C-alpha cells in the first residue's frame, strides 16, 4: 500500500482590510435582521476541535473547549464564496469561517490550522453534502480516474495527545537526535499566512528561484533553543541545523499535529489495486461542479 503524504489546504489567506470586513459585517447583519423579522432561525452545529482547546490561553473562549458552535452556511456566505475579488485575493474562506462562528470573540487567525480545517469540513458537509469528487491518479498503474467520489464523513480526526509545556499555551518540548532541547509550536492560521507572505517577499526582493519552505517553516515552528528565545539565534541555528534533526523534528510535528487525516482508500478501476491516497482541499471543495 502506498503511503500518502500529508495533505495541505490550498487556500491563501491574506489579511482582510478593515473596510472590507466592515462592509461584509454590515451585509451579514442586515441579512440576519431580515431573517429574524420573518421568524427564520439559522440552524447551528457543534464541531469537535482536534486541539481539544488545550493550546488556547485561559482568557480565550476556546480554552479547553472540546467543540465550537457554528451556524450553517446561508446564501449570504455563498455571496462571499462567489465574490471574484475575495476569491482572487484569497480572503473568501476565512471570511466565511468568521461569519459562521457563533462566538464572535474568536479570531480565525488564532485558530490552529487543524481546528480551522475541522470547521471548514463541517461547513462544507452541511452545505453541499458528503460527496467530494476529485480526479485521482493511481499510485500503482498511474492511470487517472475522473471525478472519483470521496466520502467526507469518513475522514478521521487526529486529536492532540501530547501535553503542552504549560496548560493553555502552544508550546511543546522536543529533544533532537543531536541532543538539543527545543521548544516548538503548531501552526495557527495566522502563522501560515505569515510564512507564506515572508516567502513571497524573499522571492520578490532576492529573485531566488529556490523555495525555502523547510527553513522558513522551522524558523516559525521553533520558539526557543535550550531556553534561548532570541529570533536571530534561532534563525542562525536553523540555517545550520543537521538534516537528520530537521527531518525528525518535522516528522514528530507532523505525527502529533491535531488535524483531520486527509486520506482515504482508493480502489483503482484500471488495475484493481487499493491504495491510500491524499484527499486535498481544492477549488471543488467549496465550489462543487455538481
C-alpha positions as CSV (number, residue, x, y, z in Angstrom):
1,X,0.0,0.0,0.0
2,X,1.4,3.4,-1.0
3,X,1.8,5.8,1.9
4,X,0.1,9.1,1.4
5,X,1.8,12.4,2.2
6,X,0.1,14.8,4.4
7,X,-2.5,16.9,2.5
8,X,-2.2,20.7,2.7
9,X,-5.1,23.1,2.5
10,X,-4.6,25.0,-0.7
11,X,-6.1,28.4,0.2
12,X,-4.1,31.5,0.6
13,X,-5.4,33.8,3.2
14,X,-4.1,37.3,3.2
15,X,-5.3,39.8,5.8
16,X,-8.7,41.3,5.4
17,X,-8.8,45.1,5.4
18,X,-10.9,46.8,8.0
19,X,-13.1,48.4,5.3
20,X,-13.7,45.0,3.6
21,X,-14.5,43.4,6.9
22,X,-16.8,46.2,8.0
23,X,-18.7,46.1,4.7
24,X,-19.2,42.3,4.9
25,X,-20.3,42.5,8.5
26,X,-22.9,45.1,7.6
27,X,-24.2,42.9,4.8
28,X,-24.4,39.8,7.0
29,X,-26.0,41.7,9.9
30,X,-28.7,43.1,7.5
31,X,-29.4,39.6,6.3
32,X,-29.7,38.3,9.8
33,X,-32.1,41.1,10.7
34,X,-34.3,40.2,7.7
35,X,-34.3,36.5,8.7
36,X,-35.3,37.4,12.3
37,X,-38.0,39.7,11.1
38,X,-39.5,36.8,9.1
39,X,-39.2,34.4,12.0
40,X,-36.2,32.4,10.5
41,X,-33.6,30.8,12.6
42,X,-30.4,29.6,11.1
43,X,-29.5,26.1,12.4
44,X,-26.3,25.7,14.2
45,X,-24.0,22.7,14.8
46,X,-21.2,21.9,17.3
47,X,-17.9,21.0,15.7
48,X,-15.3,19.0,17.5
49,X,-11.9,20.6,17.7
50,X,-8.8,18.4,17.1
51,X,-6.8,20.5,19.6
52,X,-9.5,19.9,22.3
53,X,-8.8,23.6,23.2
54,X,-5.6,22.6,25.1
55,X,-3.4,25.2,23.4
56,X,-5.6,28.3,23.8
57,X,-4.9,30.8,26.6
58,X,-7.2,31.0,29.6
59,X,-8.7,34.3,28.6
60,X,-9.9,32.8,25.3
61,X,-13.4,31.3,24.9
62,X,-11.6,28.3,23.2
63,X,-9.6,27.5,26.3
64,X,-10.2,23.7,27.0
65,X,-13.1,23.8,24.5
66,X,-13.8,20.4,23.0
67,X,-16.1,21.9,20.4
68,X,-17.2,25.1,18.9
69,X,-20.7,26.2,17.7
70,X,-21.1,27.3,14.1
71,X,-24.1,28.3,12.1
72,X,-24.8,26.6,8.8
73,X,-23.8,28.4,5.6
74,X,-26.5,30.5,4.0
75,X,-26.9,32.4,0.8
76,X,-25.0,35.3,2.5
77,X,-21.9,33.1,2.8
78,X,-22.4,31.9,-0.8
79,X,-22.2,35.6,-1.8
80,X,-18.7,35.7,-0.1
81,X,-17.6,32.5,-1.8
82,X,-18.7,33.7,-5.2
83,X,-17.1,37.2,-4.9
84,X,-14.5,37.3,-7.6
85,X,-12.4,39.9,-5.7
86,X,-12.4,37.8,-2.5
87,X,-11.6,34.6,-4.4
88,X,-8.8,36.3,-6.3
89,X,-7.0,37.6,-3.2
90,X,-7.7,34.5,-1.1
91,X,-9.9,36.1,1.6
92,X,-13.2,34.3,0.9
93,X,-12.7,31.2,3.0
94,X,-11.5,33.0,6.1
95,X,-14.4,35.4,5.9
96,X,-16.9,32.5,5.7
97,X,-15.4,30.8,8.7
98,X,-15.5,34.1,10.7
99,X,-19.1,34.7,9.6
100,X,-20.3,31.2,10.6
101,X,-18.6,31.2,14.1
102,X,-21.3,31.9,16.6
103,X,-18.8,33.2,19.1
104,X,-17.6,36.5,17.5
105,X,-14.7,36.8,20.0
106,X,-12.9,34.0,18.1
107,X,-10.4,35.3,15.7
108,X,-9.8,33.0,12.7
109,X,-6.1,33.7,12.6
110,X,-5.8,32.4,16.2
111,X,-7.2,29.0,15.3
112,X,-4.8,26.1,14.9
113,X,-4.9,25.0,11.2
114,X,-6.4,21.7,12.2
115,X,-9.2,23.4,14.1
116,X,-9.9,25.6,11.2
117,X,-9.9,22.6,8.8
118,X,-12.4,20.8,11.1
119,X,-14.7,23.9,10.9
120,X,-14.3,24.1,7.1
121,X,-15.2,20.4,6.8
122,X,-18.4,20.8,8.9
123,X,-19.5,23.8,6.9
124,X,-18.9,22.1,3.6
125,X,-20.7,18.9,4.5
126,X,-23.7,20.7,5.9
127,X,-23.9,23.0,2.8
128,X,-23.1,20.6,-0.1
129,X,-23.2,17.1,1.3
130,X,-20.5,14.4,1.9
131,X,-19.6,13.6,-1.7
132,X,-16.4,15.2,-2.9
133,X,-15.3,14.4,-6.4
134,X,-11.7,14.6,-7.5
135,X,-9.6,13.3,-10.3
136,X,-7.2,10.6,-8.9
137,X,-4.0,9.2,-10.4
138,X,-3.4,5.6,-9.2
139,X,-0.1,5.3,-7.4
140,X,0.3,1.7,-8.8
141,X,-0.6,2.0,-12.5
142,X,-0.5,5.8,-13.0
143,X,-3.9,5.8,-14.7
144,X,-6.2,8.7,-13.9
145,X,-9.8,8.2,-12.7
146,X,-12.0,11.2,-13.3
147,X,-14.4,12.6,-10.7
148,X,-13.8,9.8,-8.1
149,X,-16.2,10.4,-5.2
150,X,-14.7,10.6,-1.7
151,X,-16.9,10.4,1.4
152,X,-16.0,13.4,3.6
153,X,-17.8,11.8,6.6
154,X,-15.3,9.0,6.6
155,X,-12.3,11.3,7.3
156,X,-10.7,10.6,10.7
157,X,-9.7,13.2,13.2
158,X,-6.3,13.2,14.9
159,X,-6.6,14.9,18.3
160,X,-3.9,16.5,20.3
161,X,-2.4,13.8,22.5
162,X,0.8,15.4,23.7
163,X,0.8,17.9,26.6
164,X,1.9,21.5,26.2
165,X,4.7,22.7,28.5
166,X,2.0,24.8,30.3
167,X,-1.7,24.5,30.2
168,X,-3.3,26.9,27.8
169,X,-0.1,27.5,25.7
170,X,1.0,26.5,22.2
171,X,4.4,25.4,23.5
172,X,5.9,21.9,23.3
173,X,9.2,20.3,24.1
174,X,11.4,18.2,21.8
175,X,15.0,16.9,22.0
176,X,16.7,16.5,18.7
177,X,18.8,13.5,17.7
178,X,21.9,15.7,18.4
179,X,20.6,16.3,22.0
180,X,19.5,19.9,21.5
181,X,16.4,20.8,23.6
182,X,13.9,22.8,21.6
183,X,10.5,24.3,22.2
184,X,8.1,24.4,19.2
185,X,4.6,25.4,18.4
186,X,2.0,24.2,16.0
187,X,0.9,26.4,13.2
188,X,-2.1,28.7,13.6
189,X,-3.9,30.2,10.6
190,X,-2.1,33.4,11.2
191,X,1.3,31.8,11.2
192,X,0.6,30.0,7.9
193,X,-0.2,33.4,6.4
194,X,3.0,34.9,7.9
195,X,5.2,32.2,6.4
196,X,3.5,32.5,3.0
197,X,4.0,36.2,2.9
198,X,7.6,36.1,4.1
199,X,8.4,33.6,1.4
200,X,6.8,35.8,-1.3
201,X,8.7,38.9,-0.1
202,X,12.0,37.0,-0.1
203,X,11.4,35.9,-3.7
204,X,10.4,39.4,-4.8
205,X,13.4,41.0,-3.2
206,X,16.2,38.5,-3.9
207,X,14.9,36.9,-7.1
208,X,15.9,33.5,-5.7
209,X,14.4,30.5,-7.6
210,X,14.9,28.1,-4.7
211,X,11.9,27.8,-2.3
212,X,12.9,27.8,1.3
213,X,9.8,26.1,2.6
214,X,11.7,23.9,5.1
215,X,13.8,26.6,6.7
216,X,11.0,29.1,6.7
217,X,8.7,26.7,8.4
218,X,11.3,25.6,11.0
219,X,12.1,29.3,11.9
220,X,8.4,29.7,12.7
221,X,7.9,26.3,14.4
222,X,10.9,26.7,16.8
223,X,10.4,29.2,19.5
224,X,13.4,28.5,21.7
225,X,16.7,26.6,21.6
226,X,18.0,25.4,25.0
227,X,15.8,28.2,26.6
228,X,17.2,30.9,24.2
229,X,14.2,32.7,22.6
230,X,16.3,35.2,20.6
231,X,14.9,35.1,17.0
232,X,18.3,35.9,15.4
233,X,19.9,32.9,17.2
234,X,17.0,30.7,16.2
235,X,17.3,31.7,12.6
236,X,21.1,31.1,12.6
237,X,20.6,27.7,14.2
238,X,18.0,26.6,11.6
239,X,20.4,27.5,8.7
240,X,23.0,25.0,10.1
241,X,20.6,22.5,11.6
242,X,21.7,19.0,10.7
243,X,19.3,17.4,8.1
244,X,18.7,14.4,10.5
245,X,17.5,16.8,13.2
246,X,15.4,18.8,10.8
247,X,13.7,15.7,9.4
248,X,13.0,14.0,12.7
249,X,11.6,17.2,14.2
250,X,9.3,17.8,11.2
251,X,8.2,14.2,11.4
252,X,7.4,14.5,15.1
253,X,5.3,17.6,14.5
254,X,3.5,16.0,11.5
255,X,2.7,12.9,13.6
256,X,1.4,14.9,16.6
257,X,-0.3,17.9,15.0
258,X,-4.0,17.9,15.7
259,X,-5.9,17.9,12.4
260,X,-8.2,15.9,10.1
261,X,-6.5,13.0,8.4
262,X,-7.0,13.9,4.8
263,X,-6.6,10.5,3.1
264,X,-8.8,7.6,2.1
265,X,-8.5,4.2,0.4
266,X,-8.9,4.3,-3.4
267,X,-9.9,1.2,-5.4
268,X,-8.4,1.6,-8.9
269,X,-10.9,0.6,-11.6
270,X,-8.0,0.2,-14.1
271,X,-5.6,-2.2,-12.2
272,X,-7.7,-3.3,-9.3
273,X,-5.2,-2.3,-6.7
274,X,-6.2,-0.5,-3.4
275,X,-4.0,2.4,-2.3
276,X,-4.3,5.1,0.4
277,X,-4.4,8.4,-1.4
278,X,-4.5,12.1,-0.4
279,X,-7.8,13.9,-0.3
280,X,-6.6,17.5,-1.0
281,X,-8.9,20.5,-0.4
282,X,-9.1,22.0,-3.9
283,X,-11.4,24.5,-5.5
284,X,-14.1,21.8,-5.9
285,X,-14.4,21.8,-2.1
286,X,-16.4,24.9,-1.8
287,X,-17.3,25.3,-5.4
288,X,-18.6,21.8,-6.4
289,X,-19.4,21.5,-10.1
290,X,-22.4,19.3,-9.4
